[in-house]
Amino acid sequence: MGSDRACRGGLCDSGQAQSGEDQVRRAIMDMNRAAQRLDADAFMRSYWRSPRLTITFDGETMRGWDIIAREQRKWWADKSAGIRFNEQRPAEIVSQGDGVVTSLQWMRVSRAGDQEPARLVITSVWKKLPEGWRVVLAHESLVP
């Protein structure tokens, strides 16, 4: 396997193997960049493409990558809404054993015309899959 192929799979950086925590941190950075562009398809690349993917947002639970991706596209359809996501502090990323990592993120979310940004707290469970690290379970709470 060539080094270029390994790097594309999120397995290396500058020829060095990265820890699971580092790979997840890089995936979160990619997700944050996609969120800034309201690019739902790029954002969803870090999620497990499975009918068993589960996300709870403000008490509503959705299951299945296809369903969640469709909803994400709806939420971010209005590119002119001025929605902005900003990290309040770096994500907390912890290995929970071989092939499982958890992340905790604190974000500020604002929309054009809002007085005060809302807080968004995201807890995710990441699993090392053949295609790389993917979110398999997430919980998000928006605090106005």
KEZASE-963752 format. One record per residue: x, y, z of N, C-alpha, C, CB in turn; residue number from 1. Coordinates in steps of 0.05 Angstrom, whole numbers, always signed. Glycine has a CB too. Layout:
N
SETOR     nc1     nc2     nc3    cac1    cac2    cac3     cc1     cc2     cc3    cbc1    cbc2    cbc3  resi
SETOR       X       Y       Z       X       Y       Z       X       Y       Z       X       Y       Z   NUM
...
//
This chain:
144
SETOR     nc1     nc2     nc3    cac1    cac2    cac3     cc1     cc2     cc3    cbc1    cbc2    cbc3  resi
SETOR     +17     -24      +0      +0      +0      +0     +18     +25      +0     -19      +0     +25     1
SETOR     +13     +43     -19     +29     +67     -21     +23     +86      +1     +25     +80     -48     2
SETOR     +42    +104      +8     +37    +123     +29     +15    +142     +23     +63    +138     +36     3
SETOR     +12    +149      -3      -9    +168     -11     -37    +156      -4      -8    +175     -41     4
SETOR     -40    +130     -10     -66    +117      -3     -71    +117     +27     -66     +88     -14     5
SETOR     -50    +111     +42     -53    +111     +72     -60    +138     +82     -28    +100     +85     6
SETOR     -48    +159     +71     -54    +186     +81     -82    +194     +74     -34    +206     +69     7
SETOR     -92    +187     +50    -119    +194     +43    -139    +181     +61    -125    +186     +14     8
SETOR    -132    +157     +72    -150    +143     +90    -149    +154    +118    -144    +114     +90     9
SETOR    -135    +176    +123    -134    +188    +149    -115    +173    +168    -161    +190    +161    10
SETOR     -96    +158    +157     -79    +142    +174     -52    +154    +179     -75    +115    +161    11
SETOR     -44    +175    +165     -18    +186    +170     -17    +216    +164      +3    +172    +152    12
SETOR      +4    +228    +173      +8    +256    +168     +38    +260    +168      -6    +275    +190    13
SETOR     +49    +270    +146     +78    +273    +143     +93    +246    +147     +88    +294    +162    14
SETOR     +81    +224    +138     +94    +198    +141     +92    +185    +168    +122    +201    +134    15
SETOR     +80    +198    +187     +77    +187    +214     +49    +178    +219     +86    +208    +235    16
SETOR     +46    +155    +232     +19    +145    +239      +8    +163    +261     +20    +115    +249    17
SETOR     -17    +169    +260     -30    +186    +280     -46    +169    +299     -48    +207    +267    18
SETOR     -49    +179    +324     -66    +165    +343     -95    +169    +335     -61    +177    +372    19
SETOR    -113    +152    +347    -141    +156    +342    -151    +183    +349    -157    +135    +357    20
SETOR    -141    +193    +372    -150    +220    +381    -142    +241    +361    -137    +226    +408    21
SETOR    -118    +239    +350    -109    +259    +330    -125    +257    +304     -79    +255    +323    22
SETOR    -132    +232    +296    -148    +229    +271    -176    +240    +275    -149    +199    +264    23
SETOR    -187    +236    +299    -214    +247    +305    -213    +277    +306    -225    +235    +331    24
SETOR    -192    +288    +318    -189    +317    +319    -188    +329    +291    -163    +325    +335    25
SETOR    -174    +316    +273    -172    +325    +246    -200    +323    +232    -151    +309    +230    26
SETOR    -214    +301    +237    -241    +298    +226    -260    +320    +236    -253    +270    +233    27
SETOR    -258    +327    +262    -274    +348    +273    -268    +375    +260    -270    +350    +304    28
SETOR    -242    +380    +255    -234    +405    +241    -247    +406    +213    -203    +407    +239    29
SETOR    -247    +383    +199    -259    +382    +173    -289    +387    +175    -254    +354    +159    30
SETOR    -302    +375    +195    -331    +379    +200    -337    +409    +205    -341    +362    +223    31
SETOR    -320    +422    +221    -324    +450    +227    -321    +467    +202    -304    +459    +249    32
SETOR    -302    +461    +185    -299    +476    +160    -324    +472    +142    -274    +467    +145    33
SETOR    -334    +447    +141    -359    +442    +126    -382    +457    +137    -365    +411    +125    34
SETOR    -384    +458    +164    -406    +473    +177    -405    +502    +170    -405    +469    +208    35
SETOR    -381    +514    +169    -378    +542    +162    -389    +548    +134    -349    +551    +164    36
SETOR    -386    +528    +116    -396    +531     +89    -425    +521     +86    -379    +515     +69    37
SETOR    -437    +510    +108    -463    +498    +107    -464    +476     +86    -485    +519    +102    38
SETOR    -442    +461     +84    -439    +439     +65    -446    +413     +79    -410    +438     +53    39
SETOR    -472    +406     +77    -482    +382     +91    -468    +356     +82    -512    +380     +88    40
SETOR    -463    +354     +56    -451    +329     +45    -423    +326     +56    -451    +330     +15    41
SETOR    -407    +347     +56    -380    +345     +67    -381    +339     +97    -364    +370     +62    42
SETOR    -400    +352    +111    -403    +348    +140    -410    +319    +146    -425    +367    +150    43
SETOR    -427    +307    +131    -436    +280    +136    -415    +258    +130    -461    +275    +120    44
SETOR    -393    +265    +117    -373    +246    +111    -361    +233    +136    -351    +258     +94    45
SETOR    -362    +247    +158    -350    +237    +183    -370    +219    +199    -341    +259    +200    46
SETOR    -394    +216    +188    -413    +199    +202    -414    +171    +189    -442    +212    +200    47
SETOR    -420    +151    +206    -422    +124    +197    -445    +121    +178    -426    +105    +222    48
SETOR    -439    +112    +154    -460    +109    +133    -475     +83    +138    -448    +111    +104    49
SETOR    -493     +84    +157    -507     +60    +166    -536     +67    +175    -492     +46    +189    50
SETOR    -554     +48    +172    -581     +53    +182    -581     +53    +213    -600     +31    +172    51
SETOR    -559     +44    +225    -557     +44    +255    -545     +69    +266    -541     +20    +263    52
SETOR    -535     +88    +250    -526    +113    +260    -549    +127    +275    -516    +132    +236    53
SETOR    -542    +137    +299    -563    +149    +316    -554    +177    +325    -570    +131    +340    54
SETOR    -571    +197    +322    -565    +224    +332    -590    +234    +346    -557    +243    +308    55
SETOR    -585    +245    +370    -606    +259    +384    -600    +288    +385    -610    +247    +413    56
SETOR    -619    +305    +376    -615    +334    +377    -639    +346    +391    -613    +345    +348    57
SETOR    -633    +359    +414    -654    +372    +430    -678    +353    +435    -664    +397    +416    58
SETOR    -672    +329    +443    -694    +311    +450    -706    +295    +428    -715    +325    +464    59
SETOR    -699    +301    +403    -710    +286    +380    -688    +267    +370    -719    +306    +357    60
SETOR    -695    +241    +369    -676    +221    +360    -681    +213    +331    -676    +197    +378    61
SETOR    -660    +213    +315    -662    +204    +287    -643    +180    +283    -655    +227    +267    62
SETOR    -651    +162    +267    -635    +138    +262    -631    +135    +232    -647    +113    +274    63
SETOR    -607    +128    +224    -601    +122    +196    -587    +145    +182    -626    +115    +181    64
SETOR    -565    +139    +169    -549    +159    +155    -566    +174    +134    -525    +146    +142    65
SETOR    -582    +159    +118    -597    +172     +97    -617    +193    +109    -612    +151     +81    66
SETOR    -631    +185    +130    -650    +203    +142    -636    +228    +154    -666    +189    +165    67
SETOR    -614    +223    +168    -600    +245    +181    -588    +264    +160    -577    +234    +199    68
SETOR    -576    +253    +139    -565    +269    +118    -586    +286    +104    -550    +252     +96    69
SETOR    -609    +275    +100    -632    +290     +87    -640    +313    +105    -656    +272     +83    70
SETOR    -642    +309    +132    -649    +330    +150    -627    +351    +151    -654    +319    +178    71
SETOR    -601    +343    +151    -579    +362    +152    -580    +380    +128    -552    +347    +153    72
SETOR    -585    +368    +105    -588    +385     +80    -610    +405     +83    -592    +367     +56    73
SETOR    -633    +397     +94    -655    +416     +98    -647    +439    +117    -680    +402    +110    74
SETOR    -634    +432    +140    -626    +452    +160    -607    +473    +147    -612    +439    +184    75
SETOR    -590    +464    +130    -570    +482    +119    -576    +490     +90    -543    +468    +119    76
SETOR    -601    +488     +81    -608    +494     +54    -606    +524     +47    -637    +485     +48    77
SETOR    -612    +541     +67    -611    +570     +62    -583    +581     +68    -632    +585     +80    78
SETOR    -567    +582     +47    -539    +591     +50    -537    +620     +56    -524    +585     +24    79
SETOR    -559    +635     +52    -558    +664     +58    -568    +671     +86    -576    +679     +37    80
SETOR    -573    +651    +103    -584    +656    +130    -563    +668    +149    -595    +631    +141    81
SETOR    -538    +668    +141    -517    +679    +158    -511    +662    +182    -525    +706    +167    82
SETOR    -516    +635    +180    -510    +617    +203    -480    +614    +205    -524    +589    +199    83
SETOR    -470    +618    +230    -441    +615    +235    -437    +597    +259    -428    +643    +241    84
SETOR    -417    +580    +258    -409    +562    +279    -381    +570    +288    -410    +532    +271    85
SETOR    -377    +573    +314    -351    +580    +325    -345    +562    +349    -349    +610    +332    86
SETOR    -322    +550    +349    -314    +534    +372    -309    +552    +396    -288    +517    +366    87
SETOR    -320    +545    +419    -315    +561    +443    -288    +553    +455    -337    +556    +464    88
SETOR    -281    +528    +453    -255    +518    +462    -249    +492    +446    -255    +513    +493    89
SETOR    -225    +483    +447    -218    +459    +432    -234    +435    +442    -188    +452    +435    90
SETOR    -241    +417    +423    -256    +393    +430    -240    +376    +450    -262    +376    +405    91
SETOR    -254    +363    +468    -243    +344    +487    -246    +317    +474    -257    +345    +516    92
SETOR    -224    +303    +469    -224    +278    +456    -210    +257    +473    -210    +280    +428    93
SETOR    -224    +235    +479    -213    +215    +498    -216    +187    +486    -228    +217    +525    94
SETOR    -195    +172    +486    -196    +144    +477    -211    +128    +499    -168    +132    +473    95
SETOR    -230    +112    +490    -246     +95    +508    -238     +66    +506    -276     +99    +503    96
SETOR    -216     +61    +493    -207     +33    +488    -200     +30    +459    -228     +13    +497    97
SETOR    -193      +5    +452    -185      +0    +425    -207      +5    +405    -175     -29    +422    98
SETOR    -203     +25    +388    -222     +30    +366    -246     +47    +373    -231      +5    +356    99
SETOR    -247     +59    +397    -269     +76    +405    -258    +102    +418    -288     +61    +425   100
SETOR    -268    +124    +409    -261    +151    +419    -286    +166    +424    -241    +166    +399   101
SETOR    -286    +183    +445    -309    +201    +449    -299    +230    +446    -321    +197    +478   102
SETOR    -317    +247    +437    -310    +275    +435    -332    +292    +447    -305    +283    +405   103
SETOR    -324    +314    +459    -342    +334    +470    -334    +361    +459    -341    +333    +502   104
SETOR    -354    +374    +447    -349    +400    +434    -368    +421    +445    -352    +398    +403   105
SETOR    -357    +445    +446    -373    +468    +455    -371    +489    +432    -362    +480    +482   106
SETOR    -394    +496    +421    -396    +514    +399    -414    +537    +405    -405    +499    +373   107
SETOR    -410    +559    +391    -429    +582    +390    -441    +582    +363    -415    +609    +398   108
SETOR    -468    +584    +361    -482    +584    +336    -497    +611    +334    -501    +560    +333   109
SETOR    -492    +625    +312    -507    +650    +308    -519    +650    +281    -488    +674    +313   110
SETOR    -540    +666    +278    -554    +670    +253    -555    +700    +249    -583    +657    +253   111
SETOR    -553    +709    +225    -555    +738    +219    -579    +750    +233    -556    +743    +189   112
SETOR    -575    +771    +248    -597    +785    +261    -602    +775    +290    -622    +781    +246   113
SETOR    -590    +753    +298    -593    +744    +326    -579    +763    +345    -582    +715    +329   114
SETOR    -591    +768    +368    -578    +785    +388    -554    +772    +400    -599    +792    +410   115
SETOR    -558    +747    +408    -537    +733    +423    -535    +705    +411    -545    +731    +454   116
SETOR    -510    +695    +407    -507    +668    +396    -517    +647    +416    -478    +662    +388   117
SETOR    -527    +625    +405    -535    +603    +422    -511    +585    +427    -559    +586    +409   118
SETOR    -512    +569    +448    -491    +550    +454    -500    +523    +444    -484    +549    +485   119
SETOR    -481    +508    +432    -486    +481    +423    -465    +463    +435    -485    +480    +391   120
SETOR    -475    +442    +449    -457    +423    +461    -461    +397    +447    -462    +420    +493   121
SETOR    -439    +384    +438    -441    +360    +422    -424    +338    +435    -431    +365    +392   122
SETOR    -436    +316    +440    -422    +292    +450    -424    +271    +428    -433    +282    +477   123
SETOR    -401    +260    +420    -401    +240    +399    -385    +216    +407    -390    +252    +373   124
SETOR    -393    +193    +397    -378    +168    +400    -368    +161    +372    -396    +144    +412   125
SETOR    -342    +158    +369    -328    +152    +344    -318    +123    +345    -305    +172    +338   126
SETOR    -320    +110    +323    -311     +82    +321    -292     +80    +297    -334     +62    +319   127
SETOR    -270     +65    +301    -252     +60    +279    -264     +38    +261    -223     +51    +290   128
SETOR    -271     +45    +237    -283     +27    +218    -263     +24    +194    -310     +38    +208   129
SETOR    -268      +4    +177    -250      +1    +154    -246     +26    +138    -260     -21    +136   130
SETOR    -266     +43    +136    -264     +68    +121    -252     +91    +137    -291     +76    +110   131
SETOR    -246     +87    +162    -234    +107    +179    -251    +112    +204    -230    +133    +163   132
SETOR    -244    +133    +219    -259    +140    +243    -286    +153    +235    -243    +159    +261   133
SETOR    -308    +143    +246    -334    +154    +240    -350    +157    +266    -349    +136    +220   134
SETOR    -367    +178    +266    -386    +182    +288    -408    +160    +285    -399    +211    +288   135
SETOR    -412    +145    +306    -433    +124    +306    -457    +132    +323    -422     +97    +315   136
SETOR    -453    +151    +341    -474    +160    +360    -467    +188    +368    -476    +141    +385   137
SETOR    -487    +206    +368    -482    +234    +376    -506    +245    +390    -475    +251    +352   138
SETOR    -501    +264    +408    -522    +278    +422    -515    +308    +421    -525    +268    +452   139
SETOR    -533    +324    +412    -529    +353    +410    -551    +367    +425    -528    +362    +380   140
SETOR    -543    +388    +440    -562    +404    +455    -557    +433    +448    -561    +399    +485   141
SETOR    -577    +447    +439    -575    +476    +433    -588    +491    +456    -590    +482    +406   142
SETOR    -572    +509    +468    -581    +526    +490    -583    +554    +480    -561    +523    +515   143
SETOR    -608    +564    +478    -612    +592    +467    -599    +613    +484    -641    +598    +463   144
//
